[in-house]
Amino acid sequence: MANYIDKDGLHTESISEIKENLTTEYKNIYGDDITVSSDSPDGQRINIEAQAKADLLDYSKQVYNSFDVDTVIGDQQDRLYKINNVYRNNADYTFVVVNVTVTQAVNLHGLDTDILNANGSGYTVADEIGTNFILANSVSLSAAGTYPLEFRAEKIGAVDVSPNTITTMVTVVAGVSGVNNPSKQYLTGNTQESDSEFRIRRNKSTAISAQGFYDAMEGQFLSIPNVTSAKVYENTPTNKEIPQSSADSAIWCIVEGGLDSDIASIIYANRTFGCAMIGSTTATVERADGTTFTAYFDRPSPQNLYMNITIKSRQGLIPDDDYIKEQLVDRMKFGIYEQVTSSDVVIEINEIDSSVYVESCTLSNDGTTFGYSATPTTKDKYFALSAANINITVAGA
């Protein structure tokens, strides 16, 4: 087969086809009686030349695919998606306020200009499970007392902090008698958006120009920087999607991430006259005449997802179930009111550890009733997964 491009894309020869063509050409030159087995000089040369050509064709295919929005990966994906005004959500840190009690004047060194540096250092405290938090900004405390100070998680990404758990002083400083966080984190970090997550969000965002009014609104929400998920529900005289409203015309916008002002601007630009807005979060938009418009919408809340999984080793080894749990938590992220099925989990486990197979997998949104799929209990929730809610049984262990 020749290498060519048609309406179906780029077509290239396989390595077996390349070897077959080279073998034919060598025999045309030296005769049919030459030895081309893999351990012969000519056979080895054919293999080397075939592999070199196959590598070039593979490189050509990668270049070709880098211009396809559905196959592009990495930095080229970032560059290509800028055409749609969609940018990858970068990783960021979790921040929490910690009360630091001192018995005398002390100076505490913070991250300062290294606030986003993964290798930054400073006065460090830790919670009860050993998660470190570094003082965000250097301070000079002039007298004894308790001071609320901002701390950044040492590692990037989402860190869930329970109140009154950060009590360990990792850095020992004379005059500091105790530390404690009175509340949970005020800013939750996240890991950098993966190529696949970025691709899904970009594809949804192109619905901006779709004929469906509310599809277009969702697409506009998803084009806002740092928005990771969005849903728009509507009430019409014949179809009520909003359970808490009986109005014949209403919209319920639920958006994860992004600035309130940006969300309000999109609602203002799209809302039809007389359409009610549902939501407990408000933001105002200034009209051209100096008056203001108040937009109503909601932020989604997480709901625990529970898993009961039975796995078995294909090779008779003892699987690392803690590693599988950790990877499932890192890899499985869910949108607003997104249903999860057992097959979704099985696919992830197969990619995490090909040495095991899943004998059974059931899911639950309450930890009591399990089945082969699970959906958040209300339309403004999304599933959050933690290792503590994943039960893995190793069959035959």
N, C-alpha and C positions, 0 to 999 in steps of 0.2 A: 504494500500500500504506500502511495506517495504521501508526502506531508502537505497539507493544504488547509485553507480556511474557507468555510461555506456558511450558509445561514445557521447551521447548528454549532458553529464555533471552530476551534482549532483541532485538527486531526493529525496525529503523529504515529509513526511506526512504533511497534513494540520492539523490545530488544531481540525477541526470537525472530521477527521479520528482518531486522537488521542483520543478524547473524546469517540467516538463510540467503539474503542477497549478497553478502560479502563472500560466502562460501561459493556461490554460483560464479561470481566474478573471478575469484582465485582459480577455480577449476577451468574457467575460460582461458586464463593466462597460462597456467602450468599443466593443465590436463586433468582428466577425471580421476587419474590414479593417485593424486596427492593425498596425503594423510592429514585430515583435519580434526582428528579426535582432540579432546580437551588437553591431553598430556603431550601432544605433538607441538613442535615449534610453530607450524602454520596455524594450528588450532588455537594456540595461545595468543598468537598475533591477532587472529580474527576476533577472539574474545575481548582483547584490549581495545581494538578499534571499534567494536560494536558498543562496548560500555562507554567509550568516549563520546560516540555519537548519541547514544541514549541519554547521557548526562546533558549534552547540549540541547537536545529536544525537550528534556524535562525542564531545563532552565528557560527555554523559549515558552513553554506552557505556563510556567510561573509568571513570566513577564506578561503574557497575554491575560492570565487570570487576574493580575494586579489591576487591570482596568475594568474589571467586572465587579459591580457593587455587591454581588451575592457570593463572591469567592475571595475577594481581596482580604488580606490580613496585615497586621502590624502597622508600621509607620505609613505605608502607602494607603492603608484604610483611613487613617487620620486625614491624610491629604485629600483623598477622593471624596470623603463625606463632607468636607468643607463646602463643596458645591451645593449641598442641600442645607448648609448652615447648621449642621449637626456636629457636635464636638464630643470627644470621649470624656466621660466622667473620670477625673483623676482620683487617685487614692488620697485620703486625708486621715487626720488623727482624731482620736477621742479626747475631749477635754472635760475636766471635772474640777469643782471647787473643793478645796481641802482646808479645814481650819487648823492652823498651826499655832500651838501654844508655846510661848517662850517665857522664861523667868528673868531674862535680862535683855539688854540690847544685843542684837545679833545681825550679821550680814549673811544673806543666803544667795548663792550664785544660781542664776537661772539660764535658760536656753537663749534668751534674748534674740539676736539676729539669726541664731541657729534653730528657730522655732519649728522649721520644716525640715531640718536636717536629721536624717535617720541615725546619724552617729553623734548627734549633739549630746552634751552632758550638762549636769547641774544637780542641785539638791534633789534627792530621789526618795520617794516613799513607796510603799507597796501595800496591796490588799491581802486578804487572808489566803488567797490561792497563789500568791507570788507574782502578781502582775505589777510591774513597775510604772510609776508615774513621775515625771520630771517637772520641776518648777518652771513655769513658762517664762517669767521675767524676774531678773535679779531684784532683790528688795533689801532695804536697810530698815530693820525694825528697831525703833529707838527706845522702847520701854517694854516691860513685862506686860503680857496680855495674850489674847487669842485673836488671830488675824485670818480672815478668809482669803486664800490665795489660789490662783489658777494653776492647774497642773495639766500637763499633756501626757497621754499614754506613751510609753517608751516605743512600742511597736505600732506601726501604722495599721489602720483598719478599725472595724467595729469592736468596741469593748463594752460589755454590759457591767455596770458598776452598781452594786446594791448599797443603800445608805449604811453608814457606820461600819464599813468593812475595810477602809484604808486606814490602818492603825499602826503599821510597821514603819519605823524610820530606818531606811536602808543606809542613808548617809547620816553619820553621827556628827552632830554639831553641838558644841557646848552651849547650854542655855536653852535648847529646844527640849521641852519636856513631854510633848505629845502631839499627835496628829489624828485627825478624824474627818471623814466626809459626811456632812449632815444630810446630803441628798445624793441622788444618782447623777450620772453624767449630764451636763447641759448641752453637750454637742457630741453626737455619735459619729465616729469616723466610718470609713468604708474602704474596701480594696478597690484597686483600679478596675474599671470596667473591662471585661474580657472581650476578645474579638467577636465571639458569638453573641454576647449580650449587646455589644455596640451595634452589630449588624441587625439584630431584632428591633432595637429601638429606632435605628435609622429607617428601616422598612416601614415601621408604624408611623414615623413622622411624615413620610411622603403622602400620607392620607390627607395632608393639609388641603390639597387641591381636589380631594374626592368629592363626589356629588353628595354623599351623606353629610348632613350638617354637623351631626355630633361626632362622626368619624373625623371630620375636619378639625373640630375643636380639640379632640384628643391628640391629633397630630401636632397642632400648634402648642399644646402643653408640653409634649415630648421634645419639642425643639428648644424649650427653655433650658439654659445651662443648669446642670445638676439635677434635672428632673429624671427620675428613674422609672416612674410608673404613673399612669393616669387613667381614669375612667370617667365617663360622662353618662349619666342615666337621665331619662326623660319621662315625663307623664304627658300623655295625650288623652283626649276624651275616650278613646277605645283601648288604650294600653297604659297601665300604671306600672312603671318600673321602680318607683320610689316608694318604699313601704311606709314611710312616715308622713307622706303627703297624699291627700286625695284630690289636689288641684288638677284641673283638666289640662293645664299648661304649666309645666315646671321642669327645671333642670337641677341636677345634683352633680356637682363637679368634685371629684376626689383626686388630689394630686400629691404625690410623694416627692419632696425636694423642690428646689426652686424658690425664688423670692415671692412673697405675697403680692407685691406690687405688679410683678410680671403676670401672675395668674389672674389678678383682677383686671388687667388691661385686656387680656384675651376674652374674658367673660363679657366685659363691656363692649368689645368690638363685635361679638357674635350673638349676644342675647337678643331675642326678638321682643318687640314691645308687648308688655303685659305678661311676660313669662316670669313666674315665681322662681326664686333661687333658694335652694335648701343648703344649710350648712351653718356651723357654729363659728367658723373663722371668717373674719371680715377684713377687707382692705378697700381703700378709697382710690378713685381715679378722678383727676381734675379734668373737667370738661373745658372746651374752648371758651365758653362764656364765663368761666370762673367758678361755676357751681361744681359740686362733686357728685360722683356716683359711687355707691357702696355695693361692693360685690360680696356675695356669700358663697362659701365653699367649705369643704372639709379636708382635713389631713387624715390619711389612713392610720390605723393602729395595728400592731402585730398581734398575731394569735399563734399559740404554740401548735406545732405539728408533731404528732407522735408516730413512731414507726416500730413495728415488730418484724424483724427480719431473721430468717434462718438461712445460713450459708453452709456450703460444704467445699472442702478443698478438692481440686482436681488431681493434686499430686501427693496427697496424703500428709501434707505439711499443716502446721497449726497457723491459721490465718491471723493477721494482726488486726483484730476487730477495732481497737482504739484508733488505728490509722484510718481505717475505712470510715469510722464515724467522723473523724476530723476532716477528711476529704469531702464527705457528703455535706457537712456544714459549710465548707468553703465554696463548693461548686454549685449547690442548689439554692438559687435565689428565686423568689416568687413575686409575681405581680399582684395588683389589687384584685381580690375576689377570684384568684386563679385556682382552678382545680388541679390537684396532683393525683396521679395514678401510680399504681404499683409498677407499671412498665417503665415510667420515668425513673424510678429509683433503681430498677434492675439495670437499665442502660448505663446509669452513672457507675454502679458497682462494677459492671463489666469493664468499664474504662479505667476505673481506679485500680483493680486487681484482677487480672485475667486468669490468675491461678485458682480462683474460686468461682462457684456458680451459686445462684440464688435458688433455694428450694421453695421458699415462700416469702411473701412480703405483704403485709397489711398496714393500713394507715388509719389515723383517727384525728379528729379535731378537738377531742375532749379527753383523750387518754383512757376512755372506757369502751366505746363502741368502735370496733375496727372493721374495715372492709378494704376492697381493692381500689378505692378512690376516696378522696377527702376534699371538701370545699369549706372555706371559711364560713362561719355562722352568719355573718352579715356582710353586706356588699361594700362596706367601708373598711374591711380588714384584709390583711395579707398574712400568709404563713411565714413564721420565723422558726428556723430549725436550730436546735442545740443538741450537743452530744448527749446531754443528760436525758433527752427524750427519745433517743434511739436505742432500742433494745436489740442486740444482735446475739443470736444463738448459733453456735458452731455445731452442726450435726455430726455425730460420731465422735465428738471430743470427750 
